[in-house]
Amino acid sequence: MPEGIDSSYIVRVVIALLFVAGLIIAAVWAMRFRLNKMDYGTAQALRVRQKLVIDSKHSILVIEYGEQEILVGVSPAGLTALYSSNQAKNAQDVNDDLSSKDKFEDILNVESNKLC
């Protein structure tokens, strides 16, 4: 060993490095645990019920957030809320209402006429 470096110094450096590595591992574990918890909560509350693609840049989404349903227009300019419903419906009723293309277009036409 070089002069001025004794074995106790090496032991202290190794212990300090192990301590810092342990802190980093604990921080990464805590962040993963916290992020996983947050993902579960948002995934259950927000859901895309149906998507209608108009062309390559435009589409319409029916989004369910809790008991609220929101009809959203998506374009390169951004998102536009077309319709919002606070009525609570069960999932089968929503699927029945929106399963037919004609029914969806009727809803879209009526709601778009309200906006004009």
NORGI-V949172 format. One record per residue. N is the residue number from 1. SS is DSSP state (hx for helix, st for strand, lp for the rest). PHI is phi in whole degrees, -180 to 180 (none if undefined). D_CENTER is the distance of its C-alpha to the mean C-alpha in Angstrom with 1 decimal. Layout:
N/SS/PHI/D_CENTER
N/SS/PHI/D_CENTER
This chain:
1/lp/none/56.6
2/lp/-67/57.1
3/lp/-68/59.0
4/lp/92/57.1
5/lp/-111/54.3
6/lp/-107/54.9
7/hx/-66/53.1
8/hx/-67/51.7
9/hx/-65/49.9
10/hx/-63/48.2
11/hx/-64/47.2
12/hx/-64/45.6
13/hx/-65/43.7
14/hx/-64/42.3
15/hx/-64/41.4
16/hx/-64/39.6
17/hx/-63/37.6
18/hx/-64/36.7
19/hx/-65/35.6
20/hx/-64/33.4
21/hx/-62/31.8
22/hx/-63/31.2
23/hx/-63/29.5
24/hx/-64/27.2
25/hx/-62/26.3
26/hx/-65/25.7
27/hx/-66/23.4
28/hx/-64/21.3
29/hx/-62/21.3
30/hx/-65/20.3
31/hx/-67/17.3
32/hx/-62/16.1
33/hx/-63/16.8
34/hx/-68/15.0
35/hx/-66/11.8
36/hx/-63/11.9
37/hx/-64/12.6
38/hx/-68/9.7
39/hx/-63/7.2
40/hx/-65/9.5
41/hx/-67/9.6
42/hx/-76/6.3
43/hx/-67/6.3
44/hx/-80/9.8
45/hx/-86/9.7
46/st/-119/7.7
47/st/-150/9.0
48/st/-86/10.7
49/st/-81/14.3
50/st/-157/16.2
51/st/-132/16.4
52/st/-118/19.8
53/st/-89/20.5
54/lp/-86/23.4
55/lp/-150/24.1
56/lp/-67/22.7
57/lp/-115/21.2
58/lp/-127/20.6
59/st/-154/18.6
60/st/-128/17.9
61/st/-120/15.0
62/st/-106/15.4
63/st/-109/12.3
64/st/-109/12.8
65/st/-128/11.8
66/lp/65/14.2
67/lp/-100/17.6
68/st/-102/16.9
69/st/-114/16.6
70/st/-128/16.0
71/st/-95/17.5
72/st/-123/16.0
73/st/-94/18.0
74/st/-116/16.5
75/st/-145/19.1
76/lp/-60/19.9
77/lp/-75/20.7
78/st/138/17.2
79/st/-103/15.7
80/st/-133/18.2
81/st/-76/18.0
82/st/-94/20.8
83/st/-159/21.0
84/st/-135/19.8
85/st/-124/21.1
86/lp/-95/21.4
87/lp/-74/23.3
88/lp/-84/22.1
89/lp/-126/22.6
90/lp/-80/22.3
91/hx/-62/20.3
92/hx/-67/23.6
93/hx/-62/24.8
94/hx/-65/21.8
95/hx/-64/22.3
96/hx/-65/26.0
97/hx/-65/25.5
98/hx/-110/23.4
99/lp/-75/24.7
100/lp/-88/27.6
101/hx/-62/27.3
102/hx/-62/30.1
103/hx/-64/28.4
104/hx/-64/25.2
105/hx/-66/27.4
106/hx/-62/29.5
107/hx/-61/26.6
108/hx/-63/25.4
109/hx/-63/29.0
110/hx/-62/29.7
111/hx/-71/26.7
112/hx/-69/27.2
113/hx/-68/30.9
114/hx/-66/30.0
115/hx/-75/28.3
116/lp/-79/31.4
